[in-house]
């Protein structure tokens, strides 16, 4: 896995499972969808003020896609 701070940050994978997948298992898909919407809002809210505008917008898009059931991690499999 390459170090991709938007699609698959290395620090999100612990013990062979990504945090988002563990969250779905523990809290359920509905709760994680709400989390994703809130997280996207957070990234858009502050994107103009952190110096990483494009990266933060991409992160917001990632969370919005996950919220609608379109797992962005599948894009990496298509590229391989």
TORKE-956038 format. One record per residue: residue number from 1; x, y, z of N, C-alpha, C in turn. Coordinates in steps of 0.001 Angstrom, whole numbers, plus 500000, padded with zeros to 6 digits. Layout:
% residues N
NODE seq     nx     ny     nz    cax    cay    caz     cx     cy     cz
NODE NUM      X      Y      Z      X      Y      Z      X      Y      Z
...
//
This chain:
% residues 80
NODE seq     nx     ny     nz    cax    cay    caz     cx     cy     cz
NODE   1 500854 498813 500000 500000 500000 500000 500888 501233 500000
NODE   2 500641 502135 499066 501378 503390 499031 500783 504341 500063
NODE   3 501557 505329 500441 501068 506293 501419 500193 507317 500705
NODE   4 498892 507138 500802 497912 508010 500154 497076 508639 501259
NODE   5 497350 509904 501562 496686 510559 502692 495207 510823 502476
NODE   6 494693 510579 501280 493279 510779 501020 492532 509446 501008
NODE   7 492973 508528 500188 492211 507300 499976 492508 506176 500962
NODE   8 493766 506012 501337 494108 504951 502280 495341 505322 503095
NODE   9 495178 506230 504040 496328 506586 504883 496815 505361 505656
NODE  10 498115 505153 505693 498676 503987 506389 498242 503944 507850
NODE  11 498135 505091 508477 497804 505114 509899 496337 504744 510171
NODE  12 495531 504547 509132 494148 504107 509316 494033 502593 509362
NODE  13 495087 501872 508965 495074 500416 508912 495835 499859 510106
NODE  14 495110 499279 511031 495727 498711 512232 495201 497291 512409
NODE  15 496116 496347 512527 495707 494959 512742 494963 494352 511563
NODE  16 495236 494846 510353 494622 494275 509164 493229 494788 508842
NODE  17 492752 495775 509573 491426 496334 509306 491505 497857 509363
NODE  18 490803 498500 508452 490766 499962 508463 489751 500450 509494
NODE  19 490022 501605 510028 489162 502182 511065 487706 502278 510608
NODE  20 487476 502679 509369 486105 502860 508891 485349 501532 508889
NODE  21 486037 500434 508557 485397 499114 508565 485095 498655 509988
NODE  22 486021 498923 510900 485783 498590 512305 484606 499400 512850
NODE  23 484504 500653 512437 483391 501493 512884 482053 500937 512409
NODE  24 482001 500484 511166 480759 499902 510647 480388 498672 511459
NODE  25 481380 497839 511779 481108 496621 512564 480612 496952 513969
NODE  26 481181 497961 514577 480838 498299 515959 479570 499152 516056
NODE  27 479456 500167 515213 478368 501138 515342 477243 500967 514332
NODE  28 477507 500228 513258 476493 500026 512225 476615 501040 511106
NODE  29 476107 500641 509941 476247 501465 508727 475548 502816 508855
NODE  30 474400 502853 509493 473646 504108 509601 474423 505154 510414
NODE  31 475010 504734 511513 475789 505661 512334 477046 506126 511615
NODE  32 477685 505224 510888 478902 505590 510172 478570 506525 509016
NODE  33 477409 506351 508397 476990 507278 507338 476879 508687 507914
NODE  34 476280 508847 509070 476169 510156 509702 477549 510713 510034
NODE  35 478418 509855 510545 479798 510263 510827 480470 510788 509555
NODE  36 480283 510067 508453 480892 510467 507174 480372 511825 506715
NODE  37 479080 512054 506857 478512 513344 506472 479087 514471 507329
NODE  38 479207 514225 508622 479780 515231 509522 481254 515473 509204
NODE  39 481973 514405 508897 483385 514546 508586 483585 515328 507283
NODE  40 482750 515059 506282 482828 515802 505026 482580 517288 505279
NODE  41 481594 517582 506100 481296 518974 506460 482522 519629 507086
NODE  42 483159 518915 508011 484342 519441 508700 485443 519777 507705
NODE  43 485730 518863 506772 486794 519115 505798 486467 520298 504892
NODE  44 485214 520421 504479 484831 521551 503632 484837 522863 504407
NODE  45 484438 522809 505646 484374 524001 506489 485737 524670 506626
NODE  46 486778 523873 506781 488091 524439 507075 489090 524354 505923
NODE  47 488655 523864 504765 489603 523613 503672 490345 524865 503208
NODE  48 489748 525997 503283 490376 527229 502803 491368 527816 503820
NODE  49 491460 527206 504993 492232 527818 506074 493415 526987 506553
NODE  50 493642 525815 505978 494695 524931 506468 495908 524858 505557
NODE  51 495782 525350 504337 496888 525259 503405 496907 523961 502611
NODE  52 495876 523135 502771 495771 521878 502021 494373 521788 501422
NODE  53 493974 522831 500715 492603 522937 500210 492207 521752 499334
NODE  54 493024 521419 498354 492682 520326 497445 492587 518997 498188
NODE  55 493551 518731 499060 493525 517479 499824 492275 517394 500692
NODE  56 491913 518472 501354 490728 518450 502208 489447 518283 501398
NODE  57 489368 518881 500227 488188 518699 499375 488105 517243 498926
NODE  58 489246 516650 498568 489261 515235 498185 488823 514346 499344
NODE  59 489245 514684 500555 488826 513910 501728 487318 514027 501925
NODE  60 486781 515213 501755 485333 515406 501882 484591 514555 500859
NODE  61 485085 514554 499636 484470 513729 498594 484545 512260 498966
NODE  62 485676 511819 499513 485831 510425 499941 484723 510057 500933
NODE  63 484543 510882 501942 483532 510588 502967 482112 510650 502408
NODE  64 481856 511577 501510 480532 511648 500894 480260 510407 500048
NODE  65 481256 509954 499310 481080 508736 498521 480807 507539 499432
NODE  66 481572 507418 500501 481368 506299 501426 479967 506357 502018
NODE  67 479493 507556 502308 478160 507736 502900 477042 507231 501992
NODE  68 477258 507272 500676 476213 506805 499764 476457 505367 499295
NODE  69 477431 504700 499917 477689 503306 499593 478636 503088 498433
NODE  70 479311 504140 498010 480279 504056 496915 481678 504096 497534
NODE  71 482205 502942 497896 483477 502850 498615 484630 503297 497712
NODE  72 485252 504437 497992 486330 504961 497159 487548 504049 497090
NODE  73 487706 503161 498045 488849 502251 498028 488789 501302 496853
NODE  74 487619 501105 496286 487480 500231 495108 488166 500844 493904
NODE  75 488337 502144 493885 489042 502816 492781 490479 502311 492670
NODE  76 491134 502053 493807 492507 501555 493791 492581 500189 493144
NODE  77 491594 499342 493391 491579 498003 492793 491425 498086 491277
NODE  78 490692 499070 490806 490491 499252 489363 491781 499690 488674
NODE  79 492639 500423 489401 493880 500931 488828 494959 499858 488732
NODE  80 494889 498853 489607 495922 497796 489643 495890 496895 488432
//
